[in-house]
């Protein structure tokens, strides 16, 4: 059997026990910030670089706009000053048997931005809505 990289088009997003179909997921990034330090009495004329705090990118979810489906907007409208509904989200890249191969577990996510579709009189595309999430952690599991 030939060993090929995984295709990225077969994935699943779950939150609160609900599976939701999306056309695109982006922003699955984790970065460790760098702390630079130099002791004034150091014999080296350069800084020491140490690992600092983790930093997570916002996650962007895109999907087609469906009639009478306001789940994005209802979740976004539930956000008030110091009062938010946080959700843990699981994003899975699936194989041919629809089994998770790579799983991203997102901790304490909440919507910071909702974008409705753009409108174009001569367009021939599907209406796409976008949800941007902020979160407090991302764990990647590659099985």
C-alpha positions, 0 to 999 in steps of 0.5 A, a space after each residue: 500500500 502506498 503512503 499518501 498525505 491526508 486529503 483536507 476536504 473530509 472533516 467534521 466540526 462538533 460543538 455541544 453534541 451537534 455536528 455542523 457542516 462547514 465548507 472551510 475551517 482555518 486558523 488552527 494554529 498554536 504558537 509559543 511566544 519567545 522571551 528574550 533575556 540577557 543578564 547584564 554580567 553575561 559574557 555573551 553579547 547576545 540574548 538568551 531565548 526562552 519559551 514563554 506563554 502559548 498563543 492561539 489564533 482565532 478560528 474561522 468557520 465558513 458554511 453555506 447560508 440556510 433558510 431559517 438557520 440562525 444558530 451562528 447569530 443566536 450564539 453571537 447575540 448571546 455574548 454580552 459584557 463579561 457574560 458569554 456562552 463558551 463551548 468546547 469544539 472538536 474538529 476532526 479530519 476523517 479518513 475514507 471510513 469516516 473515522 477521525 485521523 487528526 483531531 483538534 480540540 478547542 477549549 472555551 470558544 466563543 464567537 467574536 465576529 459573525 459575517 453574513 454573505 456578500 451580495 452580488 447581482 451577477 454572482 453564481 456562487 453559494 451564499 457563505 456566512 462566516 463565524 470567527 471564534 476566540 478560544 483558550 486552548 487547542 490540543 492536536 491529536 494525530 492518531 
